[in-house]
Amino acid sequence: MCGIVGYVGPKEAQPILIDCLKRLEYRGYDSAGIAIGGDEINVYKTEGEIAVLEAGMPQMPGVVGIAHTRWATQGRPTTENAHPFQGCEKGVAVVHNGIISNFMELRESLAGDGHNFSSETDTEVFAHLVEAELKEDSDLLETVRIALKRVEGTYAFAVVAPGRPEVVAARNESPLVIGVGNGENFLASDVTALLKYTNRIIYVQDGETVRITKDSVTIMDADGAEVKRAPERIAWSLEDAEKGGYPHFMLKEIFEQPAAIHDSFLGRIDAVEGDEPFLDGGSFSSVKIVACGTSYNAGLVGKYIIEELARVPVTVQISSEYRYSAAARENPLVVLITQSGETLDTIAAAREATKRGNRTLAIVNVTGSAITREVDHVIYTRAGPEIGVAATKTFVTQLVALYLLAIELGTMGRTLTAQAKRSIVGQLRNLPRSVQDVLNQAGTIEAMAQKYSGARDMFFIGRNLQYPIAMEGALKTKEISYIHGEGYPAGELKHGPLALLSKDTPVVAIVTNDRTYEKMIANISEVSARGSPVIAIADANDTEIIKYADDVIFLRETPSLFSPVPVIVALQLWAYHLAKARGCPIDKPRNIAKTVTVE
Ligand code: M6R
């Protein structure tokens, strides 16, 4: 995954492009580059983060330009492989997000025509393709369309050419938006890059090629017909996309969770009460949840919630595995969970589900993202922009969406009485308060995390609904603190992993007050017997737990169906403070990108 931006207007393009690009750094940060247009195109690019680019680049005058921040997929993260690429010196320049799958074939053919290549990347071939087609009197948008006919794969491209006050771009399965300003226009991979300059956004669709000049926007569909699409006004503010005084986006996003949860169910309680249901009738025999990473863990919690409230059988599958599994003889509602809505594995799964004739519903955070066009129904999680690579507020709002869906399914299937529903809705409304209580304990959690931050390995255990939360705690920990974290159902330790426990392996145990409590106590006793320190997450009124644990994070008691929410917030803070104590780059962990648009 990479981030691209483009600008045409009356102002100097260089500072605007760098400013926008910095907001896309979560999409990749191993190299970066910029191209500024004029009679000739000047390019500057370098290995490393955008700060390195900014520190080294010369002043590049010009009012047209494109820029790129890269997360290497094809070719190593070096200066040579950084974007933009040019067909020839000072000529056409191209930035790209995606993968050109037939690039070897194109490269051989272009090399045969005398083109020389300076990088290992797939993108460079596109610069040469455009260069080869572009004549002095030809139209750049048409030229890009002709060049695209030879390209197979996924892309968001942006192109500038000498002597042309325009940026041309194209999209196929990689995000691309146009920002409409006053006498200036923008392009970007993501709305958040542009919020400082405009909130009027046009979402470019797959197959479309677009041109921005300083005062016009042209969109062509795959057949070359002009498309008229008015900009949408985006409600997210610039402040939503900035750190607002927090040292990291992740911490800001953790602290935004009470508001995010509130926003995610605001007005929706009526929906689940029948006024505006997510699903408009139709029948299905089961639910299949398909997702990756943190969204998959949300799906695992969703299984327990839906089975409990709606008594519908639920299976959960990793997106990249789903499409290769045989279609069982059933007619499931396929629920795809993805905060970005751009994860290629999950989009491919949505297409496969449609091919199998199943009804599809996406739980997604980003308005207008690719998956929303692939499915029959959408539930937006309304968490606001999430910039930190580690998913936090999008996870808890995915859980809220799953509670709401379960309530609707329970109502449809008549497994929930009106009274039970009222009580569940009341508990849902209390969630922001329970989360705020956890946030109030951030200092205690920080001190505890510091104590264990030297560990190399760490286990996370829980049962029932808390088992996927243990998995999510482990994923957060490994992703940002680089401590090897393993999430396990507590009952499974004795079937193998106990062999790994020692005094150097802290075990974080979720021991909230539910029907698994006694069993959890037995499990942590097994752990202590191996000398492992136990950090328990327990209810505030549990006076016994201290006998079994070395340290305890006490949380306000929450009904067991909802306690995954406060518990995961405690574990997010735990992972954050482990990472901080270890000096890790929290918002941009190594080798990981926020949106994964490769399979
Ligand atoms: O955008 P998605 O929800 O589809 O992303 C799926 C995973 O890549 C994502 O959840 C990843 O695991 C997070 N970085 C975890 O914090």
Boltz pocket constraint, residues with backbone or C-beta under 6 A from the ligand:
constraints:
  - pocket:
      binder: B
      contacts: [[A, 292], [A, 293], [A, 294], [A, 295], [A, 296], [A, 337], [A, 338], [A, 339], [A, 340], [A, 341], [A, 342], [A, 343], [A, 346], [A, 389], [A, 390], [A, 391], [A, 392], [A, 475], [A, 476], [A, 479], [A, 592], [A, 593], [A, 594], [A, 595], [A, 596]]
      max_distance: 6.0
